[in-house]
């Protein structure tokens, strides 16, 4: 975009401040506020977590939540460099390797695809982040988590907030949440056995066969969808994983198949760019076999119900600064 006065190219922020809006009569007017002021972050199909506005907000959330994954360091395991399905060898995860959900992503998805004072839930609850952010924003949250030690930790970290953590298998979500009672389904399930969370035989991350892993996700998400009210969204954060020969398994596509089989079609597909960080250390080694190190995740947004009612149910966004 070119500045009409100086004839010079505009910066990204300048572009955000001068996006033309066309009304129904074809008149063009200048949009004065930035996208970050209107939507928290620019509302496109790519979310860039490297941007200063994202990192600044993330720092605020991290100081509130105070969960850096250090309590899980030494208790989780990830596949070793020479891992394959026959060797099944893992190494202990250090505190620098523990994957923690991005709190800004949680906030963005709640603001975009949920609404105030709603009921939210996650059948693969994991860390405290989503539950904390959801309840901090005034919602009710219910999380199902397989590991008792994680449930105890989450309860302690979210004390005083409207959260409920239940120690059980994700496939049993209907034992704890009634059908057609929830307003927003969020989940970031295991990425098959990329990380191993426990030795429990019913842990999705502990399955030897990919088909058994998918079956757990199929049952868990099929039941979770029954908990969701009509005309509501579900957001699943997921990333693809490779098989023993190095080919991608198409895990995000399989998630889409599960939801579509249960009447929820893919409504938005969002790509979240992540900080490169330690991926830079492995880039040379991985690219020997021409594998591009993954620095993004998929955010799949599904809708249940009549899409014509979205404008009626989900009102125009109004933002307030996070204190």
C-alpha positions in Angstrom: 0.0 0.0 0.0 1.3 3.5 -1.0 1.0 6.6 1.1 -0.8 9.1 -1.1 1.1 12.1 0.4 4.7 10.8 0.4 4.3 8.2 -2.4 6.3 5.8 -0.2 5.3 2.3 0.8 3.4 2.1 4.1 4.6 0.0 7.0 2.5 -2.9 8.2 1.2 -0.8 11.1 0.4 2.2 8.8 -1.6 -0.2 6.6 -3.6 -1.4 9.6 -4.5 2.2 10.4 -5.7 3.0 6.9 -7.8 0.0 5.8 -10.6 1.3 3.5 -14.1 0.1 4.4 -16.8 0.0 1.8 -20.4 0.3 2.9 -23.4 -1.2 1.1 -23.8 1.9 -1.0 -20.2 1.7 -2.4 -18.9 4.7 -0.5 -15.3 4.3 0.8 -14.3 5.7 4.2 -11.1 5.4 6.2 -10.9 3.0 9.1 -9.0 4.8 11.8 -8.4 2.1 14.4 -5.8 -0.6 14.0 -6.7 -4.2 13.6 -5.1 -4.9 16.9 -7.5 -2.4 18.5 -10.5 -3.9 16.8 -9.8 -7.6 17.0 -6.9 -8.0 19.5 -4.7 -9.3 16.7 -5.1 -9.0 12.9 -8.1 -11.3 12.0 -6.5 -13.1 9.1 -5.8 -16.8 8.5 -2.2 -16.4 9.7 -1.4 -15.6 13.3 2.2 -14.4 13.8 3.3 -14.9 17.4 6.7 -13.3 16.7 5.1 -9.8 16.4 5.7 -7.3 19.2 2.0 -6.8 20.0 1.7 -10.6 20.5 4.8 -11.0 22.6 3.9 -8.0 24.8 0.5 -9.5 25.6 1.9 -12.9 26.1 4.3 -11.6 28.8 1.4 -10.1 30.7 -0.5 -13.4 30.6 2.6 -15.4 31.6 3.1 -13.2 34.7 -0.5 -13.9 35.7 -0.5 -17.6 35.1 3.0 -18.5 36.3 3.1 -21.9 34.6 6.3 -22.4 32.6 6.0 -26.2 32.5 8.9 -26.6 34.9 6.8 -28.9 37.1 6.5 -31.4 34.2 10.2 -31.3 33.4 11.7 -34.7 33.9 8.3 -36.3 33.9 7.6 -36.2 30.2 9.5 -37.8 27.3 10.0 -37.0 23.7 11.2 -39.1 20.8 14.9 -39.3 20.4 16.7 -38.0 17.3 17.0 -41.6 15.9 13.5 -42.6 17.0 11.4 -45.0 14.9 8.4 -47.1 15.6 10.5 -50.2 16.2 13.1 -48.7 18.6 10.5 -46.8 20.6 13.2 -44.9 22.4 12.6 -41.6 24.2 14.6 -39.0 26.1 13.5 -37.0 29.2 12.1 -33.6 28.4 13.9 -30.6 30.1 12.0 -27.5 31.2 13.1 -25.8 27.9 11.3 -28.5 25.9 7.9 -28.7 27.6 5.2 -27.5 25.3 2.9 -24.9 26.9 -0.2 -23.6 25.2 0.1 -19.9 24.1 -2.1 -17.8 26.3 -2.6 -15.1 23.7 -3.9 -17.8 21.3 -6.3 -18.9 24.0 -7.5 -15.3 24.5 -7.9 -14.7 20.7 -9.9 -17.9 20.1 -12.2 -17.1 23.1 -12.8 -13.6 21.9 -13.4 -14.5 18.3 -15.4 -17.8 18.6 -17.0 -17.7 22.1 -18.8 -14.9 24.0 -18.9 -13.4 27.5 -19.9 -15.5 30.5 -20.1 -18.8 28.5 -19.3 -22.4 29.4 -16.1 -23.7 27.9 -14.5 -27.1 28.1 -11.5 -29.3 27.0 -11.4 -33.1 27.1 -7.6 -33.1 26.8 -7.0 -30.3 29.3 -3.2 -30.6 29.8 -1.6 -27.5 31.3 -3.4 -24.7 33.1 -3.3 -22.1 30.3 -6.6 -22.4 28.6 -8.6 -22.9 31.8 -6.9 -20.0 33.4 -7.5 -17.6 30.5 -11.1 -18.7 30.0 -12.1 -18.3 33.6 -10.0 -15.1 34.0 -12.1 -13.6 31.2 -15.3 -14.5 33.1 -16.2 -17.9 31.7 -16.9 -21.2 33.3 -14.3 -23.9 32.4 -14.3 -27.7 32.8 -11.2 -29.7 31.9 -10.8 -33.5 31.7 -7.2 -34.6 32.3 -5.9 -38.2 32.6 -3.0 -37.5 35.0 -3.9 -36.9 38.6 -0.7 -34.9 39.3 -1.5 -32.5 36.5 -5.1 -32.1 37.8 -3.8 -31.3 41.3 -1.4 -28.8 39.9 -4.1 -27.1 37.7 -6.5 -26.9 40.6 -3.9 -25.2 42.7 -2.9 -22.7 40.0 -6.5 -21.7 39.2 -7.7 -21.5 42.8 -10.3 -18.8 43.1 -11.3 -19.0 39.4 -14.3 -20.6 37.9 -12.6 -23.8 36.8 -13.3 -27.5 37.4 -10.6 -30.1 36.6 -11.6 -33.8 36.6 -9.2 -36.7 36.5 -10.5 -39.1 33.9 -10.0 -40.3 30.4 -11.1 -37.9 27.6 -13.4 -40.5 26.1 -15.5 -40.3 29.3 -16.3 -36.7 28.9 -20.1 -37.4 28.8 -19.8 -38.9 32.3 -19.0 -35.4 33.6 -20.6 -32.9 31.2 -24.2 -33.1 30.0 -25.2 -33.1 26.4 -25.9 -29.7 24.8 -24.7 -27.6 27.7 -21.4 -26.1 26.6 -20.8 -23.0 24.5 -17.2 -23.5 23.3 -15.1 -26.6 22.8 -11.3 -26.1 22.8 -8.6 -28.7 22.8 -5.0 -29.2 22.0 -4.7 -33.0 22.1 -1.5 -35.1 22.0 0.3 -35.1 18.6 0.3 -38.9 18.6 3.5 -39.9 20.4 5.6 -36.8 19.6 5.7 -36.4 23.4 4.8 -39.1 25.9 2.8 -37.8 28.9 2.5 -41.0 31.0 2.8 -44.8 31.0 -0.9 -45.2 31.4 -2.3 -47.7 28.8 -5.2 -45.4 27.9 -3.1 -42.3 27.4 -3.4 -41.3 23.7 0.3 -40.3 23.6 1.2 -43.8 24.8 -0.3 -45.8 21.9 2.0 -47.9 19.8 -0.2 -47.8 16.7 -1.4 -44.6 15.0 -4.9 -46.2 14.4 -5.3 -46.8 18.1 -4.4 -43.2 18.8 -6.9 -41.9 16.3 -9.6 -44.2 17.8 -9.1 -42.5 21.2 -9.4 -39.0 19.6 -12.5 -40.2 17.6 -14.4 -41.3 20.6 -13.3 -38.4 22.8 -14.2 -35.7 20.2 -17.4 -37.4 19.1 -18.6 -37.4 22.7 -17.4 -33.8 23.3 -19.3 -32.6 20.3 -22.5 -34.0 21.9 -21.7 -31.8 24.9 -21.7 -28.7 22.7 -24.8 -26.6 22.1 -26.2 -25.9 18.6 -24.7 -22.9 16.8 -21.4 -23.0 18.6 -17.7 -23.2 17.6 -15.0 -25.7 18.4 -11.3 -24.9 18.0 -8.6 -27.6 17.9 -4.9 -26.8 17.9 -2.9 -29.5 16.3 0.2 -30.2 14.3 1.2 -32.9 11.9 3.6 -35.7 12.8 5.8 -37.9 10.6 5.8 -41.7 10.4 8.9 -43.8 10.7 9.9 -43.2 7.0 9.6 -39.4 7.4 6.3 -38.9 5.7 3.5 -36.8 7.3 0.6 -38.7 8.6 -1.9 -35.9 7.8 -3.1 -35.7 11.4 -5.0 -32.3 11.0 -6.9 -33.9 8.1 -7.9 -36.8 10.3 -9.1 -34.4 12.9 -11.3 -32.8 10.2 -12.7 -36.2 9.3 -13.7 -36.9 12.9 -15.5 -33.6 13.2 -17.2 -33.7 9.8 -18.5 -37.2 10.6 -20.1 -35.7 13.7 -21.8 -32.9 11.8 -19.2 -30.1 12.3 -17.6 -28.9 9.1 -14.3 -26.9 8.9 -15.2 -23.2 9.0 -11.7 -21.6 9.4 -8.2 -22.9 9.0 -5.7 -20.8 10.8 -1.9 -21.1 10.7 0.0 -20.0 13.8 3.6 -19.0 13.2 5.9 -19.8 16.2 9.2 -18.4 17.4 12.0 -20.4 15.7 14.0 -20.7 18.9 15.8 -24.0 19.3 14.5 -25.2 15.9 17.4 -23.3 14.4 19.8 -25.7 16.1 18.4 -28.7 14.3 17.7 -27.1 10.9 21.0 -28.2 9.3 20.7 -31.8 10.6 17.1 -32.1 9.6 17.6 -30.7 6.1 20.2 -33.3 5.3 17.2 -35.5 4.5 15.3 -32.4 3.2 12.9 -32.2 6.1 11.8 -28.6 6.7 11.7 -28.0 10.5 8.1 -27.2 11.5 7.6 -23.7 13.0 3.8 -23.5 12.8 0.7 -25.2 14.2 -2.7 -25.6 12.7 -5.8 -24.1 14.4 -8.9 -25.8 13.1 -12.2 -24.0 13.6 -15.4 -26.0 13.3 -19.0 -24.9 13.5 -22.1 -26.8 14.7 -25.5 -25.6 13.6 -26.9 -23.0 11.2 -24.2 -20.7 10.0 -26.8 -18.0 9.2 -27.2 -17.4 12.9 -23.5 -16.6 13.6 -24.1 -12.8 13.2 -27.0 -13.0 15.5 -25.3 -15.0 18.3 -21.8 -13.6 18.1 -21.9 -9.9 18.5 -19.5 -7.3 17.2 -16.3 -7.3 19.1 -15.5 -4.7 21.8 -12.0 -4.8 23.3 -10.6 -3.7 26.6 -6.9 -3.6 27.6 -5.7 -6.6 29.6 -4.6 -5.2 33.0 
